[in-house]
Amino acid sequence: MKRPLKVKCKEAGVYDGRPSGRSPANRREIKMEHEKAITAIMLIALVIMTVVLFLHWGERRAMRQDISQMDAEFVTKELHRRAAEDCVVTPVPGGYRCVEMRTGKVFMVKR
């Protein structure tokens, strides 16, 4: 049985006597298409990450609630008087709610 003649022709895209269908021009086009697709995917990922970070930043900013210095001193004195340890203080209508981190006890400070 004869082996086919091994010929490599760039213009025809032939190797081992069988056409491959991919000439160098086609390879460049395919490579450019892949680069465009990867660039598009990266751009979409960048936009999504930017939107997520912006929303997270806005949410964190909205969660922060400032209280006046006078209120902070009043709440601190009141919690110290009640022997409350480390607390998470949350403003509620009519005052402040303090939840001890270790025990979970709830202290209400009325204003």
N, CA, C and O atoms as a printed pandas DataFrame, in Angstrom:
     atom_number atom_name residue_name chain_id  residue_number  x_coord  y_coord  z_coord
0              1         N          MET        A               1    0.847   -1.174    0.000
1              2        CA          MET        A               1    0.000    0.000    0.000
2              3         C          MET        A               1    0.890    1.233    0.000
3              4         O          MET        A               1    1.830    1.340    0.787
4              5         N          LYS        A               2    0.585    2.137   -0.874
5              6        CA          LYS        A               2    1.371    3.350   -0.999
6              7         C          LYS        A               2    0.949    4.376    0.046
7              8         O          LYS        A               2   -0.236    4.540    0.336
8              9         N          ARG        A               3    1.925    5.049    0.596
9             10        CA          ARG        A               3    1.641    6.150    1.518
10            11         C          ARG        A               3    1.456    7.421    0.696
11            12         O          ARG        A               3    2.146    7.619   -0.305
12            13         N          PRO        A               4    0.538    8.276    1.107
13            14        CA          PRO        A               4    0.363    9.508    0.339
14            15         C          PRO        A               4    1.608   10.386    0.457
15            16         O          PRO        A               4    2.326   10.349    1.457
16            17         N          LEU        A               5    1.834   11.153   -0.559
17            18        CA          LEU        A               5    2.968   12.061   -0.592
18            19         C          LEU        A               5    2.727   13.190    0.404
19            20         O          LEU        A               5    1.692   13.856    0.362
20            21         N          LYS        A               6    3.689   13.400    1.300
21            22        CA          LYS        A               6    3.528   14.455    2.307
22            23         C          LYS        A               6    3.954   15.780    1.703
23            24         O          LYS        A               6    5.132   16.029    1.445
24            25         N          VAL        A               7    2.961   16.612    1.489
25            26        CA          VAL        A               7    3.201   17.922    0.901
26            27         C          VAL        A               7    2.535   18.961    1.797
27            28         O          VAL        A               7    1.386   18.810    2.212
28            29         N          LYS        A               8    3.267   19.987    2.072
29            30        CA          LYS        A               8    2.688   21.060    2.870
30            31         C          LYS        A               8    2.652   22.303    2.005
31            32         O          LYS        A               8    3.693   22.838    1.622
32            33         N          CYS        A               9    1.478   22.746    1.709
33            34        CA          CYS        A               9    1.301   23.902    0.846
34            35         C          CYS        A               9    0.473   24.932    1.599
35            36         O          CYS        A               9   -0.698   24.692    1.894
36            37         N          LYS        A              10    1.065   26.063    1.910
37            38        CA          LYS        A              10    0.373   27.081    2.701
38            39         C          LYS        A              10   -0.831   27.656    1.958
39            40         O          LYS        A              10   -1.871   27.918    2.562
40            41         N          GLU        A              11   -0.689   27.850    0.665
41            42        CA          GLU        A              11   -1.772   28.480   -0.085
42            43         C          GLU        A              11   -3.002   27.581   -0.158
43            44         O          GLU        A              11   -4.127   28.060   -0.010
44            45         N          ALA        A              12   -2.802   26.290   -0.385
45            46        CA          ALA        A              12   -3.931   25.378   -0.553
46            47         C          ALA        A              12   -4.379   24.776    0.765
47            48         O          ALA        A              12   -5.480   24.231    0.840
48            49         N          GLY        A              13   -3.559   24.857    1.811
49            50        CA          GLY        A              13   -3.927   24.269    3.083
50            51         C          GLY        A              13   -3.941   22.762    3.011
51            52         O          GLY        A              13   -4.793   22.125    3.629
52            53         N          VAL        A              14   -3.016   22.174    2.270
53            54        CA          VAL        A              14   -3.006   20.729    2.067
54            55         C          VAL        A              14   -1.865   20.120    2.858
55            56         O          VAL        A              14   -0.749   20.640    2.851
56            57         N          TYR        A              15   -2.141   19.019    3.540
57            58        CA          TYR        A              15   -1.115   18.265    4.252
58            59         C          TYR        A              15   -1.457   16.796    4.106
59            60         O          TYR        A              15   -2.609   16.418    4.314
60            61         N          ASP        A              16   -0.514   15.972    3.764
61            62        CA          ASP        A              16   -0.729   14.537    3.529
62            63         C          ASP        A              16   -1.757   14.287    2.436
63            64         O          ASP        A              16   -2.417   13.247    2.440
64            65         N          GLY        A              17   -1.900   15.187    1.535
65            66        CA          GLY        A              17   -2.811   14.969    0.428
66            67         C          GLY        A              17   -4.265   15.236    0.764
67            68         O          GLY        A              17   -5.122   15.117   -0.111
68            69         N          ARG        A              18   -4.572   15.594    2.008
69            70        CA          ARG        A              18   -5.957   15.872    2.399
70            71         C          ARG        A              18   -6.123   17.357    2.674
71            72         O          ARG        A              18   -5.303   17.939    3.384
72            73         N          PRO        A              19   -7.157   17.987    2.136
73            74        CA          PRO        A              19   -7.349   19.412    2.407
74            75         C          PRO        A              19   -7.810   19.624    3.855
75            76         O          PRO        A              19   -8.674   18.903    4.354
76            77         N          SER        A              20   -7.235   20.600    4.501
77            78        CA          SER        A              20   -7.612   20.866    5.889
78            79         C          SER        A              20   -8.684   21.945    5.984
79            80         O          SER        A              20   -9.382   22.032    6.994
80            81         N          GLY        A              21   -8.821   22.755    4.963
81            82        CA          GLY        A              21   -9.825   23.799    4.987
82            83         C          GLY        A              21   -9.398   25.030    5.764
83            84         O          GLY        A              21  -10.176   25.974    5.904
84            85         N          ARG        A              22   -8.179   25.035    6.269
85            86        CA          ARG        A              22   -7.721   26.185    7.047
86            87         C          ARG        A              22   -6.438   26.740    6.435
87            88         O          ARG        A              22   -5.340   26.233    6.665
88            89         N          SER        A              23   -6.611   27.754    5.680
89            90        CA          SER        A              23   -5.441   28.420    5.131
90            91         C          SER        A              23   -4.938   29.416    6.170
91            92         O          SER        A              23   -5.640   29.697    7.141
92            93         N          PRO        A              24   -3.747   29.947    5.986
93            94        CA          PRO        A              24   -3.241   30.925    6.956
94            95         C          PRO        A              24   -4.179   32.124    7.125
95            96         O          PRO        A              24   -4.295   32.665    8.224
96            97         N          ALA        A              25   -4.838   32.536    6.062
97            98        CA          ALA        A              25   -5.777   33.665    6.169
98            99         C          ALA        A              25   -6.944   33.278    7.059
99           100         O          ALA        A              25   -7.392   34.073    7.885
100          101         N          ASN        A              26   -7.446   32.039    6.890
101          102        CA          ASN        A              26   -8.548   31.575    7.737
102          103         C          ASN        A              26   -8.118   31.479    9.188
103          104         O          ASN        A              26   -8.893   31.802   10.088
104          105         N          ARG        A              27   -6.892   31.038    9.425
105          106        CA          ARG        A              27   -6.396   30.940   10.802
106          107         C          ARG        A              27   -6.351   32.304   11.460
107          108         O          ARG        A              27   -6.722   32.452   12.624
108          109         N          ARG        A              28   -5.892   33.312   10.707
109          110        CA          ARG        A              28   -5.859   34.678   11.261
110          111         C          ARG        A              28   -7.257   35.160   11.598
111          112         O          ARG        A              28   -7.478   35.764   12.647
112          113         N          GLU        A              29   -8.204   34.891   10.704
113          114        CA          GLU        A              29   -9.582   35.312   10.947
114          115         C          GLU        A              29  -10.146   34.615   12.186
115          116         O          GLU        A              29  -10.803   35.245   13.015
116          117         N          ILE        A              30   -9.888   33.332   12.304
117          118        CA          ILE        A              30  -10.369   32.576   13.461
118          119         C          ILE        A              30   -9.738   33.109   14.737
119          120         O          ILE        A              30  -10.415   33.257   15.755
120          121         N          LYS        A              31   -8.441   33.400   14.685
121          122        CA          LYS        A              31   -7.748   33.940   15.855
122          123         C          LYS        A              31   -8.329   35.292   16.246
123          124         O          LYS        A              31   -8.514   35.571   17.431
124          125         N          MET        A              32   -8.618   36.139   15.248
125          126        CA          MET        A              32   -9.206   37.451   15.540
126          127         C          MET        A              32  -10.598   37.300   16.143
127          128         O          MET        A              32  -10.968   38.051   17.046
128          129         N          GLU        A              33  -11.371   36.334   15.651
129          130        CA          GLU        A              33  -12.703   36.097   16.205
130          131         C          GLU        A              33  -12.605   35.657   17.666
131          132         O          GLU        A              33  -13.386   36.104   18.506
132          133         N          HIS        A              34  -11.645   34.780   17.966
133          134        CA          HIS        A              34  -11.449   34.343   19.345
134          135         C          HIS        A              34  -11.032   35.510   20.224
135          136         O          HIS        A              34  -11.519   35.642   21.347
136          137         N          GLU        A              35  -10.135   36.361   19.727
137          138        CA          GLU        A              35   -9.698   37.524   20.499
138          139         C          GLU        A              35  -10.862   38.481   20.751
139          140         O          GLU        A              35  -10.982   39.043   21.840
140          141         N          LYS        A              36  -11.717   38.667   19.745
141          142        CA          LYS        A              36  -12.892   39.532   19.921
142          143         C          LYS        A              36  -13.838   38.945   20.960
143          144         O          LYS        A              36  -14.383   39.672   21.791
144          145         N          ALA        A              37  -14.032   37.641   20.914
145          146        CA          ALA        A              37  -14.932   36.994   21.874
146          147         C          ALA        A              37  -14.376   37.111   23.293
147          148         O          ALA        A              37  -15.117   37.405   24.231
148          149         N          ILE        A              38  -13.087   36.885   23.446
149          150        CA          ILE        A              38  -12.469   36.986   24.777
150          151         C          ILE        A              38  -12.539   38.421   25.277
151          152         O          ILE        A              38  -12.817   38.651   26.454
152          153         N          THR        A              39  -12.291   39.391   24.397
153          154        CA          THR        A              39  -12.377   40.799   24.784
154          155         C          THR        A              39  -13.795   41.153   25.214
155          156         O          THR        A              39  -13.986   41.869   26.197
156          157         N          ALA        A              40  -14.785   40.660   24.486
157          158        CA          ALA        A              40  -16.183   40.939   24.830
158          159         C          ALA        A              40  -16.537   40.332   26.185
159          160         O          ALA        A              40  -17.204   40.974   26.995
160          161         N          ILE        A              41  -16.099   39.110   26.435
161          162        CA          ILE        A              41  -16.376   38.451   27.713
162          163         C          ILE        A              41  -15.720   39.225   28.860
163          164         O          ILE        A              41  -16.329   39.428   29.911
164          165         N          MET        A              42  -14.480   39.651   28.647
165          166        CA          MET        A              42  -13.782   40.404   29.692
166          167         C          MET        A              42  -14.460   41.745   29.947
167          168         O          MET        A              42  -14.556   42.179   31.095
168          169         N          LEU        A              43  -14.928   42.398   28.902
169          170        CA          LEU        A              43  -15.622   43.678   29.055
170          171         C          LEU        A              43  -16.930   43.498   29.821
171          172         O          LEU        A              43  -17.250   44.297   30.701
172          173         N          ILE        A              44  -17.677   42.463   29.495
173          174        CA          ILE        A              44  -18.939   42.188   30.203
174          175         C          ILE        A              44  -18.659   41.889   31.673
175          176         O          ILE        A              44  -19.377   42.371   32.550
176          177         N          ALA        A              45  -17.613   41.091   31.953
177          178        CA          ALA        A              45  -17.261   40.777   33.336
178          179         C          ALA        A              45  -16.862   42.046   34.091
179          180         O          ALA        A              45  -17.226   42.214   35.255
180          181         N          LEU        A              46  -16.127   42.927   33.444
181          182        CA          LEU        A              46  -15.726   44.186   34.078
182          183         C          LEU        A              46  -16.935   45.053   34.404
183          184         O          LEU        A              46  -17.005   45.643   35.483
184          185         N          VAL        A              47  -17.874   45.133   33.489
185          186        CA          VAL        A              47  -19.091   45.922   33.726
186          187         C          VAL        A              47  -19.885   45.332   34.888
187          188         O          VAL        A              47  -20.357   46.071   35.752
188          189         N          ILE        A              48  -20.036   44.015   34.916
189          190        CA          ILE        A              48  -20.784   43.366   36.000
190          191         C          ILE        A              48  -20.107   43.613   37.343
191          192         O          ILE        A              48  -20.773   43.932   38.328
192          193         N          MET        A              49  -18.782   43.467   37.384
193          194        CA          MET        A              49  -18.063   43.697   38.643
194          195         C          MET        A              49  -18.197   45.141   39.092
195          196         O          MET        A              49  -18.343   45.397   40.287
196          197         N          THR        A              50  -18.152   46.088   38.169
197          198        CA          THR        A              50  -18.305   47.499   38.512
198          199         C          THR        A              50  -19.685   47.761   39.097
199          200         O          THR        A              50  -19.809   48.465   40.099
200          201         N          VAL        A              51  -20.711   47.208   38.490
201          202        CA          VAL        A              51  -22.080   47.398   38.988
202          203         C          VAL        A              51  -22.237   46.789   40.378
203          204         O          VAL        A              51  -22.823   47.413   41.262
204          205         N          VAL        A              52  -21.724   45.586   40.580
205          206        CA          VAL        A              52  -21.835   44.919   41.880
206          207         C          VAL        A              52  -21.106   45.721   42.960
207          208         O          VAL        A              52  -21.639   45.917   44.052
208          209         N          LEU        A              53  -19.901   46.179   42.663
209          210        CA          LEU        A              53  -19.157   46.976   43.647
210          211         C          LEU        A              53  -19.857   48.293   43.950
211          212         O          LEU        A              53  -19.883   48.726   45.102
212          213         N          PHE        A              54  -20.423   48.937   42.935
213          214        CA          PHE        A              54  -21.147   50.185   43.148
214          215         C          PHE        A              54  -22.367   49.961   44.039
215          216         O          PHE        A              54  -22.624   50.746   44.952
216          217         N          LEU        A              55  -23.123   48.886   43.773
217          218        CA          LEU        A              55  -24.298   48.591   44.597
218          219         C          LEU        A              55  -23.895   48.246   46.031
219          220         O          LEU        A              55  -24.549   48.671   46.983
220          221         N          HIS        A              56  -22.827   47.483   46.179
221          222        CA          HIS        A              56  -22.355   47.121   47.519
222          223         C          HIS        A              56  -21.900   48.368   48.285
223          224         O          HIS        A              56  -22.192   48.510   49.472
224          225         N          TRP        A              57  -21.188   49.265   47.609
225          226        CA          TRP        A              57  -20.725   50.497   48.241
226          227         C          TRP        A              57  -21.908   51.352   48.672
227          228         O          TRP        A              57  -21.908   51.907   49.771
228          229         N          GLY        A              58  -22.909   51.459   47.817
229          230        CA          GLY        A              58  -24.094   52.244   48.158
230          231         C          GLY        A              58  -24.866   51.632   49.321
231          232         O          GLY        A              58  -25.393   52.350   50.172
232          233         N          GLU        A              59  -24.931   50.305   49.355
233          234        CA          GLU        A              59  -25.636   49.621   50.444
234          235         C          GLU        A              59  -24.911   49.815   51.768
235          236         O          GLU        A              59  -25.542   50.070   52.793
236          237         N          ARG        A              60  -23.592   49.695   51.749
237          238        CA          ARG        A              60  -22.814   49.878   52.976
238          239         C          ARG        A              60  -22.953   51.312   53.485
239          240         O          ARG        A              60  -23.018   51.551   54.690
240          241         N          ARG        A              61  -22.995   52.243   52.565
241          242        CA          ARG        A              61  -23.118   53.651   52.960
242          243         C          ARG        A              61  -24.490   53.915   53.578
243          244         O          ARG        A              61  -24.605   54.693   54.525
244          245         N          ALA        A              62  -25.529   53.269   53.048
245          246        CA          ALA        A              62  -26.880   53.458   53.572
246          247         C          ALA        A              62  -27.034   52.803   54.948
247          248         O          ALA        A              62  -27.835   53.265   55.761
248          249         N          MET        A              63  -26.278   51.735   55.220
249          250        CA          MET        A              63  -26.394   51.035   56.494
250          251         C          MET        A              63  -25.801   51.850   57.644
251          252         O          MET        A              63  -26.234   51.723   58.789
252          253         N          ARG        A              64  -24.822   52.673   57.338
253          254        CA          ARG        A              64  -24.163   53.444   58.387
254          255         C          ARG        A              64  -25.105   54.539   58.867
255          256         O          ARG        A              64  -25.644   55.305   58.068
256          257         N          GLN        A              65  -25.297   54.602   60.176
257          258        CA          GLN        A              65  -26.164   55.617   60.760
258          259         C          GLN        A              65  -25.371   56.347   61.828
259          260         O          GLN        A              65  -24.864   55.745   62.773
260          261         N          ASP        A              66  -25.279   57.626   61.661
261          262        CA          ASP        A              66  -24.537   58.429   62.613
262          263         C          ASP        A              66  -25.476   58.909   63.711
263          264         O          ASP        A              66  -26.633   59.243   63.460
264          265         N          ILE        A              67  -24.955   58.935   64.929
265          266        CA          ILE        A              67  -25.711   59.494   66.045
266          267         C          ILE        A              67  -24.908   60.660   66.594
267          268         O          ILE        A              67  -23.691   60.734   66.420
268          269         N          SER        A              68  -25.593   61.550   67.245
269          270        CA          SER        A              68  -24.911   62.735   67.759
270          271         C          SER        A              68  -24.002   62.354   68.927
271          272         O          SER        A              68  -24.159   61.295   69.535
272          273         N          GLN        A              69  -23.068   63.220   69.223
273          274        CA          GLN        A              69  -22.135   62.979   70.323
274          275         C          GLN        A              69  -22.888   62.896   71.644
275          276         O          GLN        A              69  -22.555   62.073   72.497
276          277         N          MET        A              70  -23.896   63.738   71.817
277          278        CA          MET        A              70  -24.680   63.750   73.053
278          279         C          MET        A              70  -25.416   62.412   73.228
279          280         O          MET        A              70  -25.425   61.840   74.318
280          281         N          ASP        A              71  -26.029   61.925   72.150
281          282        CA          ASP        A              71  -26.720   60.629   72.218
282          283         C          ASP        A              71  -25.742   59.497   72.501
283          284         O          ASP        A              71  -26.050   58.601   73.286
284          285         N          ALA        A              72  -24.570   59.522   71.875
285          286        CA          ALA        A              72  -23.573   58.479   72.086
286          287         C          ALA        A              72  -23.136   58.448   73.552
287          288         O          ALA        A              72  -23.014   57.373   74.139
288          289         N          GLU        A              73  -22.903   59.613   74.139
289          290        CA          GLU        A              73  -22.504   59.672   75.558
290          291         C          GLU        A              73  -23.624   59.158   76.450
291          292         O          GLU        A              73  -23.374   58.414   77.399
292          293         N          PHE        A              74  -24.863   59.551   76.149
293          294        CA          PHE        A              74  -26.010   59.121   76.955
294          295         C          PHE        A              74  -26.155   57.592   76.900
295          296         O          PHE        A              74  -26.333   56.951   77.935
296          297         N          VAL        A              75  -26.079   57.012   75.706
297          298        CA          VAL        A              75  -26.232   55.562   75.548
298          299         C          VAL        A              75  -25.084   54.836   76.249
299          300         O          VAL        A              75  -25.303   53.818   76.906
300          301         N          THR        A              76  -23.873   55.352   76.112
301          302        CA          THR        A              76  -22.719   54.728   76.756
302          303         C          THR        A              76  -22.864   54.732   78.268
303          304         O          THR        A              76  -22.611   53.715   78.915
304          305         N          LYS        A              77  -23.269   55.869   78.847
305          306        CA          LYS        A              77  -23.451   55.956   80.303
306          307         C          LYS        A              77  -24.554   55.015   80.770
307          308         O          LYS        A              77  -24.417   54.338   81.788
308          309         N          GLU        A              78  -25.641   54.980   80.020
309          310        CA          GLU        A              78  -26.778   54.131   80.394
310          311         C          GLU        A              78  -26.393   52.652   80.339
311          312         O          GLU        A              78  -26.760   51.889   81.232
312          313         N          LEU        A              79  -25.668   52.245   79.317
313          314        CA          LEU        A              79  -25.253   50.843   79.212
314          315         C          LEU        A              79  -24.213   50.497   80.277
315          316         O          LEU        A              79  -24.204   49.380   80.794
316          317         N          HIS        A              80  -23.347   51.438   80.602
317          318        CA          HIS        A              80  -22.363   51.209   81.663
318          319         C          HIS        A              80  -23.075   51.053   83.013
319          320         O          HIS        A              80  -22.701   50.211   83.829
320          321         N          ARG        A              81  -24.095   51.868   83.233
321          322        CA          ARG        A              81  -24.881   51.794   84.471
322          323         C          ARG        A              81  -25.570   50.437   84.587
323          324         O          ARG        A              81  -25.712   49.912   85.691
324          325         N          ARG        A              82  -25.999   49.863   83.466
325          326        CA          ARG        A              82  -26.687   48.571   83.472
326          327         C          ARG        A              82  -25.696   47.399   83.389
327          328         O          ARG        A              82  -26.121   46.246   83.329
328          329         N          ALA        A              83  -24.416   47.670   83.386
329          330        CA          ALA        A              83  -23.358   46.657   83.342
330          331         C          ALA        A              83  -23.425   45.820   82.063
331          332         O          ALA        A              83  -23.231   44.605   82.087
332          333         N          ALA        A              84  -23.697   46.483   80.972
333          334        CA          ALA        A              84  -23.712   45.798   79.677
334          335         C          ALA        A              84  -22.290   45.716   79.146
335          336         O          ALA        A              84  -21.518   46.671   79.246
336          337         N          GLU        A              85  -21.956   44.565   78.583
337          338        CA          GLU        A              85  -20.619   44.395   78.003
338          339         C          GLU        A              85  -20.626   44.889   76.556
339          340         O          GLU        A              85  -21.385   45.797   76.218
340          341         N          ASP        A              86  -19.800   44.309   75.715
341          342        CA          ASP        A              86  -19.740   44.725   74.307
342          343         C          ASP        A              86  -21.096   44.535   73.649
343          344         O          ASP        A              86  -21.681   43.454   73.700
344          345         N          CYS        A              87  -21.584   45.602   73.030
345          346        CA          CYS        A              87  -22.922   45.578   72.436
346          347         C          CYS        A              87  -22.898   46.067   71.003
347          348         O          CYS        A              87  -21.991   46.777   70.569
348          349         N          VAL        A              88  -23.931   45.659   70.288
349          350        CA          VAL        A              88  -24.226   46.218   68.979
350          351         C          VAL        A              88  -25.430   47.123   69.177
351          352         O          VAL        A              88  -26.519   46.662   69.522
352          353         N          VAL        A              89  -25.225   48.412   68.957
353          354        CA          VAL        A              89  -26.283   49.408   69.200
354          355         C          VAL        A              89  -26.969   49.711   67.880
355          356         O          VAL        A              89  -26.329   50.005   66.871
356          357         N          THR        A              90  -28.319   49.628   67.919
357          358        CA          THR        A              90  -29.132   49.892   66.744
358          359         C          THR        A              90  -30.192   50.919   67.101
359          360         O          THR        A              90  -30.909   50.736   68.085
360          361         N          PRO        A              91  -30.314   52.004   66.326
361          362        CA          PRO        A              91  -31.387   52.966   66.606
362          363         C          PRO        A              91  -32.755   52.363   66.282
363          364         O          PRO        A              91  -32.938   51.745   65.233
364          365         N          VAL        A              92  -33.696   52.545   67.180
365          366        CA          VAL        A              92  -35.083   52.126   66.983
366          367         C          VAL        A              92  -35.964   53.315   67.319
367          368         O          VAL        A              92  -35.512   54.246   67.985
368          369         N          PRO        A              93  -37.212   53.303   66.872
369          370        CA          PRO        A              93  -38.088   54.426   67.215
370          371         C          PRO        A              93  -38.211   54.579   68.733
371          372         O          PRO        A              93  -38.599   53.640   69.428
372          373         N          GLY        A              94  -37.886   55.748   69.232
373          374        CA          GLY        A              94  -38.011   56.039   70.657
374          375         C          GLY        A              94  -36.749   55.781   71.457
375          376         O          GLY        A              94  -36.761   55.965   72.674
376          377         N          GLY        A              95  -35.653   55.360   70.822
377          378        CA          GLY        A              95  -34.443   55.113   71.586
378          379         C          GLY        A              95  -33.444   54.255   70.829
379          380         O          GLY        A              95  -33.305   54.343   69.609
380          381         N          TYR        A              96  -32.742   53.406   71.611
381          382        CA          TYR        A              96  -31.708   52.551   71.030
382          383         C          TYR        A              96  -31.836   51.141   71.579
383          384         O          TYR        A              96  -32.254   50.943   72.720
384          385         N          ARG        A              97  -31.479   50.179   70.769
385          386        CA          ARG        A              97  -31.515   48.776   71.157
386          387         C          ARG        A              97  -30.080   48.272   71.168
387          388         O          ARG        A              97  -29.347   48.435   70.192
388          389         N          CYS        A              98  -29.682   47.654   72.285
389          390        CA          CYS        A              98  -28.326   47.140   72.419
390          391         C          CYS        A              98  -28.397   45.641   72.650
391          392         O          CYS        A              98  -29.091   45.183   73.557
392          393         N          VAL        A              99  -27.685   44.876   71.837
393          394        CA          VAL        A              99  -27.632   43.421   71.979
394          395         C          VAL        A              99  -26.201   43.047   72.350
395          396         O          VAL        A              99  -25.257   43.339   71.616
396          397         N          GLU        A             100  -26.058   42.392   73.510
397          398        CA          GLU        A             100  -24.726   41.955   73.930
398          399         C          GLU        A             100  -24.225   40.889   72.973
399          400         O          GLU        A             100  -24.957   39.980   72.579
400          401         N          MET        A             101  -22.968   41.023   72.612
401          402        CA          MET        A             101  -22.400   40.094   71.633
402          403         C          MET        A             101  -22.190   38.708   72.229
403          404         O          MET        A             101  -22.414   37.711   71.544
404          405         N          ARG        A             102  -21.771   38.621   73.471
405          406        CA          ARG        A             102  -21.438   37.326   74.066
406          407         C          ARG        A             102  -22.686   36.572   74.503
407          408         O          ARG        A             102  -22.818   35.385   74.204
408          409         N          THR        A             103  -23.608   37.235   75.206
409          410        CA          THR        A             103  -24.759   36.547   75.795
410          411         C          THR        A             103  -26.035   36.681   74.980
411          412         O          THR        A             103  -26.929   35.844   75.097
412          413         N          GLY        A             104  -26.136   37.708   74.165
413          414        CA          GLY        A             104  -27.352   37.919   73.396
414          415         C          GLY        A             104  -28.421   38.686   74.155
415          416         O          GLY        A             104  -29.539   38.835   73.662
416          417         N          LYS        A             105  -28.092   39.184   75.366
417          418        CA          LYS        A             105  -29.056   39.977   76.136
418          419         C          LYS        A             105  -29.388   41.259   75.385
419          420         O          LYS        A             105  -28.535   41.842   74.715
420          421         N          VAL        A             106  -30.626   41.683   75.508
421          422        CA          VAL        A             106  -31.091   42.901   74.830
422          423         C          VAL        A             106  -31.362   43.977   75.866
423          424         O          VAL        A             106  -32.072   43.758   76.847
424          425         N          PHE        A             107  -30.782   45.140   75.627
425          426        CA          PHE        A             107  -31.007   46.310   76.466
426          427         C          PHE        A             107  -31.667   47.381   75.605
427          428         O          PHE        A             107  -31.219   47.668   74.495
428          429         N          MET        A             108  -32.747   47.969   76.137
429          430        CA          MET        A             108  -33.404   49.066   75.443
430          431         C          MET        A             108  -33.081   50.347   76.200
431          432         O          MET        A             108  -33.267   50.428   77.414
432          433         N          VAL        A             109  -32.601   51.336   75.478
433          434        CA          VAL        A             109  -32.314   52.639   76.073
434          435         C          VAL        A             109  -33.295   53.617   75.471
435          436         O          VAL        A             109  -33.255   53.902   74.274
436          437         N          LYS        A             110  -34.191   54.137   76.323
437          438        CA          LYS        A             110  -35.216   55.085   75.860
438          439         C          LYS        A             110  -34.632   56.484   75.857
439          440         O          LYS        A             110  -33.871   56.847   76.754
440          441         N          ARG        A             111  -34.976   57.247   74.883
441          442        CA          ARG        A             111  -34.498   58.630   74.807
442          443         C          ARG        A             111  -35.622   59.558   75.056
443          444         O          ARG        A             111  -35.434   60.775   75.037
